[in-house]
Amino acid sequence: MNPFYSGTRLRDMIRAIRACKTAAEERAVIRKECAAIRASIDENDHDYRHRNLAKLMFIHMLGYPTHFGQMECLKLIASAGFPEKRIGYLGLMLLLDERQEVLMLVTNSLKQDLNHSNQYIVGLALCALGNICSAEMARDLAPEVERLLQFRDPNIRKKAALCSIRIIRKVPDLAENFVNPAASLLKEKHHGVMITGVQLCTELCKHSSEALEYFRKKSTEAMVKTLKDLVNSPYAPEYDIAGITDPFLHIRMLRFLRVLGQGDADASDCMNDILAQVATKTESNKNSGNAILYECVETIMSIEDSGGLRVLAINILGRFLSNRDNNIRYVALNMLMKAITVDAQAVQRHRTTILECVKDSDASIRKRALDLVYLLVNESNVKPLTKELIDFLEVADQEFKGDLTAKICSIVAKYSPEKIWYIDQMLKVLSEAGNFVKDEVWHALIVVISNASDLHGYTVRTLYRAFQRSSEQQESLLRVAVWCTGEYGDMLVNNIGMLDIEDPIVVTESDAVDVAETAIKRLGSDLTTKAMGMIALLKLSSRFPSCSERINNSIVQYKGSLVLELQQRSIEFNSIIASHQKMRSVLVERMPVLDEATFIGKRAGSMTGSASTSNAAAINLPNGVSKSSAPLVDLLDLSSDDVPVPSSSGGGFIQDLLGLDLSAAPEKSGSNPTPISGADVLLDLLSIGTSPPAQSTASATDILSNQEKSPTSQLDGLSSLSSLSANKPSAAVSSPTIDLLGGLSPNLASEDENGSVYPSIVAYESGSLRITFDFSKTAGSPQTTLILATFKNLSPNSYTDFIFQAAVPKFLQLHLDSASASTLPGSGNGSITQHLRVTNSQYGKKHLVMRLRIAYKVDDKDVLEEGQVSNFPRNL
Amino acid sequence: MIHFVLLISRQGKVRLTKWYSPYTQKERSKVIRELSGMILNRGPKLCNFVEWRGLKAVYKRYASLYFCMCIDQDDNELEVLECIHHFVEILDRYFGSVCELDLIFNFHKAYYILDELLIAGELQESSKKTVARLIAAQDSLVETAKEQASSISNIIAQATK
């Protein structure tokens, strides 16, 4: 023994780990143990290999890495003794899996052990092979396993049978080699061999149709007889579970019979009697009996039709469904799912019970029942079932609502008999579980609404009522309401298109505007909702001219929004409302009816495996999937093919124009203090305008042709403008374009705060000192000006103890940051900078003024200079 | 087929794991985390099945331990419950009214018993007696080997004194 190794015993290590109070302590103990084990492995210590591996398995179970122990398993397996091999194989199965290359190294040892004279060692090898073998090993060792199927000891035969199952799963080609030895296992009396033999045969049938034919011919009758003997066998204490002899064997034989009987009338006929006997005679008061009944029902449902048996099976399921035990109810629901394809009518009879199960407190049962209800729905019962489900939606658990909502939406979409019902149900779902509704669901709803022209008024009024009752949590309800208010706001206010069933409501124009404003202002609203709110406001501004002023005011508030999308929309819409009255009504016309078929086609393309109806629609539409954006996205961006409005396909030209202007203008004016950037901007605009595909250019010409310009001359203009020559057509083009941006240009100068807009000034200059000021503004607070003061020493001597002070009148506030240095070198060889912040409380009325005092030392002599700055730029 | 067997304590500590389908180490800890979260939070009266990633976890609680086996969608859940009980009874006989501590300190024994019960995720033996006999036979093989080894090392120790 190695006297230097004083490792702890396995038991002590487990105790030490269990005594740890914190995860950190545990990690420390494990680290120490692992270090000791590694050291021991490095020394190639034989005596402790066994114990080391046991420890490693425990450590592995706790989730720590143990890969360094893998080779130790192989060494233990290769050693001669049974105890070493036993722990070695256990370690192999725990620490490795079939994907590790190391596993290949064990193939040879396995082969030797499969041929070992000690049957327990053979058993260990079979067990390891059965649990973790890879396809390659399966191929290499299949002959050994095949031979062991005829081993003298039954315990080896059963292990070999299960091992064969794994081999066939890994390499299905090998199945045919196992058919004959497997068939002989079926004749055995030993239960273990029987169980594993039946399982092997079932597996063989799954992988090879020849095997299936073979067993159908040779074994069906024998299997039926064996099962009969088992069912009628007297009490056998070794195998008895709750009064039934070996339910495991029962179940496996029933499963095998199912495989044999499926699709074969003769075989099915042969097993009718025994199935009937099992179905009627099995006690159903214990779990083991129910397990057999459950398997028996599945077999009856799967084999070829024999009316009497099916009735028996459905009755058993009915009994299961009314059982108090949740497990039994669960499996009943599970089996009814399969039964529905066989006998839908019989399952429909249990509809009320199933519907009750949807409301069960057990999540697993609820899910099963909901899946089943979903299958039960058809045209005739969709209304009552949907009503039940929607009623339940109110009280359902939060975590169940998502599933439930998805299923309801799908049912309603699939089976709705009429549009008004569809819209009603969807609005209920949106109000009850708005946040669980997926985007494509409310997209689809909007498409349907848009198509139901006679229901527009009804829908928008119903939505308005629902909106009044809604809370923060119902984003998708809000979105649909906002969209409809934007589109059909006039119908809402004037009670147009009243149906007999509804009561008139009084909604003023400003109430309608409130809806859209709320969408933007609600804290919980996300960007999409806010953006939709903006669009709705724009649309309403044209529908209700009297509210136009108010709408413009609320849109303008988002000019400073940090979210680019909102800011952009705000600025664009503001400009449309303020400067383009004529164009506005055309721009915000009601959306043309959305093409339902296209939408369904697109949806089918984006969702795999959706309902067959929508797939069919997709086939009818050859090009339905080619556009990647959902129709609603187009719709939100005001796009449409036949109205000459900003089109989002290709980027939305007006948006591009404006957007570009926003980013380009400050840059230009930054480098060019004199803001004559119009032409430059236009150049940029046009250079962008020509690069998108033809479609966008076309829309540009559309817009510009409103200004009575022929498209061709404009195109000429485009090309000539690029050479920067100021010829006639280009000027003509540039004027409407600038006019288009008209609302913006003053803003850029006054509000769009960019430091370089203001020229720097020389604030003070004496013979020896020059002070320059650079100005900038912070975003969102125009009254505050940031000033960067730069000091330069023009005299040959350097200044020390340089101090700059400033004073301002009362309407200003001044904050001085500390200077970058206190020594200013002479002859202009360096500078000191200092930041000042001035807040003008009477911004826009009064201008900045400032007094300065500068103190410094030259050759230890104090100098004091004073001055006043009155040449600040205006509007600071 | 059974994809894996888990034994989890009420505190969420893993007491035994056996994987019959390939899962990487990372996946294994994720599986354990997810399932123990789902199973430990379920009330006592609810059914013993949890649907999880297209599979079904069948679990049963014995004292402080949850026994869990994960099976395919179309396997017989009730039978797997019976299987779990079968395993527990064998453990009980082997250890003599088994408790969690037995399984902690003799975890390897629990694995040996499981290996006599399941191979490749399928049931191997329905007789508790047979399993007990096989385990006992292998235990005694280990004992004799140990005795031999210690007597040999005694002889060597004597000789080299």
Interface residues (C-beta under 8 A of the other chain):
Chain A: M1 R11 I14 R18 A54 M57 F58 M61 L62 G63 P65 G81 F82 P83 R86 I87 L90 M93 L94 D97 E98 R99 Y120 G123 L126 C127 G130 N131 N155 K158 K159 L162 C163 I165 R166 R169 H191 G192 I195 T196 Q199 E238 Y239 I241 D246 P247 F248 L249 I251 R252 R255 N287 S288 N290 A291 Y294 E295 E298 N326 N327 I328 R329 Y330 V331 N334 S361 D362 A363 S364 I365 K367
Chain B: V14 R15 L16 T17 K18 W19 Y20 P22 Y23 T24 Q25 S29 R42 G43 K45 L46 C47 N48 F49 V50 E51 N76 E77 L78 E79 L81 E82 C83 H86 I104 F105 F107 H108 Y111 Y112 D115 I119 A120 E122 L123 Q124 E125 S126 S127 K128 K129 T130 L134 A137 Q138 L141 V142 A145 K146 S153
